[in-house]
Amino acid sequence: MPKKSFKGRPLIPGKLKGKAMASKQPFNVSASYLENLFGGNTTSAPCTDVVNESWYQKNLAGAILCFPTAVGSTMGGATLVGVGYLGQGPKAMLYAEHVDSVSVAGLIIDDVWNDRHVVTIDMLGDEFLDAVKTGDPISIMEDGTVEVG
């Protein structure tokens, strides 16, 4: 597969390489980490959102998450701080659309207060989600450029 390049808006910039975990479903942050926040799981982060068939029961810990946007409750930002505290947060969150204010608030708080850096880029576009598949190699640059393949 030839590399495809996408340019987004870096909200929490960083340089990172890894494997994509992609979903065309919006990311329900709070519903995805119930086993961690309420079950006390500190060894993995199995997705508990039954609506997200792409990620359900897959480990989200340390993942480079690729998705359209985030949805859910106002608890989403605190959820991201919580799973970060447990050592089970994602490495990166790559949004095809605009970031939601609740999630990005939690990510920025976790970065500034707790020095837990989750690379966050939004506005990568629908073509990004069409191109990226779970397991694809991903390279993220400081300027918001994301290479798939």
C-alpha positions as CSV (number, residue, x, y, z in Angstrom):
1,M,0.0,0.0,0.0
2,P,1.5,3.4,-1.0
3,K,1.7,6.0,1.8
4,K,-1.1,8.5,1.9
5,S,-0.6,11.8,3.7
6,F,-3.2,13.9,5.5
7,K,-2.9,17.3,7.1
8,G,-4.9,18.1,10.2
9,R,-4.8,20.6,13.0
10,P,-2.4,19.6,15.8
11,L,-4.1,20.4,19.2
12,I,-1.6,18.4,21.2
13,P,1.3,18.0,18.8
14,G,3.8,15.2,18.8
15,K,5.8,12.9,16.7
16,L,4.8,9.3,16.9
17,K,4.8,6.0,14.9
18,G,2.7,2.9,15.5
19,K,-0.3,0.9,14.2
20,A,-3.7,2.4,13.6
21,M,-6.9,1.4,15.4
22,A,-9.6,2.7,13.1
23,S,-13.4,3.0,13.5
24,K,-16.0,4.8,11.4
25,Q,-18.2,5.0,14.5
26,P,-18.0,8.1,16.7
27,F,-15.9,7.4,19.8
28,N,-18.1,7.3,22.9
29,V,-15.3,7.9,25.4
30,S,-17.1,7.2,28.6
31,A,-18.9,4.1,27.3
32,S,-15.6,2.7,26.0
33,Y,-13.7,2.7,29.4
34,L,-16.4,1.4,31.8
35,E,-14.3,-1.6,32.8
36,N,-11.4,0.7,33.8
37,L,-13.3,3.4,35.5
38,F,-15.9,1.4,37.3
39,G,-14.4,-2.1,37.3
40,G,-10.9,-1.2,38.4
41,N,-9.0,-2.8,35.5
42,T,-5.5,-1.4,35.4
43,T,-3.9,-4.0,33.1
44,S,-5.7,-3.3,29.8
45,A,-8.5,-1.2,28.4
46,P,-11.0,-3.4,26.7
47,C,-13.6,-1.3,24.8
48,T,-16.9,-1.6,26.5
49,D,-19.0,0.4,24.0
50,V,-21.2,-2.3,22.4
51,V,-22.3,0.1,19.7
52,N,-18.8,0.4,18.3
53,E,-18.4,-3.0,16.5
54,S,-14.9,-2.1,15.3
55,W,-13.5,-1.7,18.8
56,Y,-15.8,-3.6,21.1
57,Q,-13.7,-5.8,23.5
58,K,-10.5,-4.7,21.8
59,N,-7.7,-3.2,23.9
60,L,-7.6,0.6,23.5
61,A,-4.6,1.0,25.8
62,G,-1.6,2.6,24.0
63,A,-3.5,2.7,20.8
64,I,-3.4,5.3,18.0
65,L,-7.2,5.8,17.7
66,C,-8.6,7.0,14.4
67,F,-12.3,7.9,14.3
68,P,-14.7,10.6,13.1
69,T,-15.4,12.5,16.3
70,A,-16.2,11.8,20.0
71,V,-19.7,11.6,21.5
72,G,-21.2,10.9,24.9
73,S,-21.5,12.6,28.2
74,T,-19.8,15.4,29.8
75,M,-17.7,12.8,31.7
76,G,-15.6,12.2,28.6
77,G,-12.7,14.5,29.5
78,A,-12.5,13.1,33.1
79,T,-12.6,9.6,31.6
80,L,-9.5,10.4,29.5
81,V,-7.7,11.8,32.6
82,G,-8.8,8.7,34.6
83,V,-7.6,6.1,32.0
84,G,-4.4,8.1,31.7
85,Y,-3.9,7.9,35.4
86,L,-4.4,4.1,35.2
87,G,-1.7,3.9,32.5
88,Q,-4.3,2.6,30.0
89,G,-4.9,5.7,27.9
90,P,-4.3,6.0,24.1
91,K,-1.1,7.2,22.6
92,A,-2.9,9.4,20.1
93,M,-6.4,10.5,19.1
94,L,-6.8,11.3,15.4
95,Y,-10.1,12.9,14.5
96,A,-11.5,13.1,10.9
97,E,-13.8,15.9,12.0
98,H,-13.5,18.7,14.6
99,V,-12.5,17.6,18.1
100,D,-15.2,17.8,20.7
101,S,-14.6,20.4,23.5
102,V,-15.2,17.9,26.4
103,S,-12.5,15.3,25.2
104,V,-9.9,17.9,24.3
105,A,-10.4,19.6,27.7
106,G,-9.6,16.3,29.4
107,L,-6.6,15.7,27.2
108,I,-5.2,19.2,27.7
109,I,-5.7,18.9,31.5
110,D,-3.9,15.5,31.6
111,D,-1.1,16.9,29.5
112,V,-0.5,20.1,31.5
113,W,-1.3,18.9,35.0
114,N,-0.1,15.3,34.8
115,D,2.5,15.3,32.1
116,R,0.7,12.6,30.2
117,H,0.9,13.5,26.5
118,V,-1.7,12.1,24.1
119,V,-1.0,13.4,20.6
120,T,-4.3,14.9,19.4
121,I,-5.0,16.0,15.8
122,D,-8.4,16.9,14.3
123,M,-9.8,17.9,10.9
124,L,-8.0,15.1,9.0
125,G,-11.0,14.7,6.8
126,D,-13.3,11.9,5.6
127,E,-10.7,10.7,3.2
128,F,-8.5,9.9,6.1
129,L,-11.1,7.5,7.5
130,D,-11.6,6.0,4.1
131,A,-7.9,5.3,3.8
132,V,-6.9,4.1,7.3
133,K,-7.6,0.5,8.5
134,T,-6.8,-1.1,11.8
135,G,-3.3,-2.4,11.8
136,D,-2.0,0.1,9.2
137,P,1.3,1.8,10.0
138,I,0.8,5.4,11.0
139,S,3.4,8.2,11.3
140,I,2.4,11.4,13.0
141,M,4.4,14.7,12.6
142,E,4.5,17.7,14.9
143,D,2.8,19.9,12.3
144,G,-0.4,17.7,12.1
145,T,0.6,15.6,9.1
146,V,-0.4,12.0,9.4
147,E,1.0,9.4,7.0
148,V,-0.9,6.1,6.5
149,G,0.9,3.1,5.0
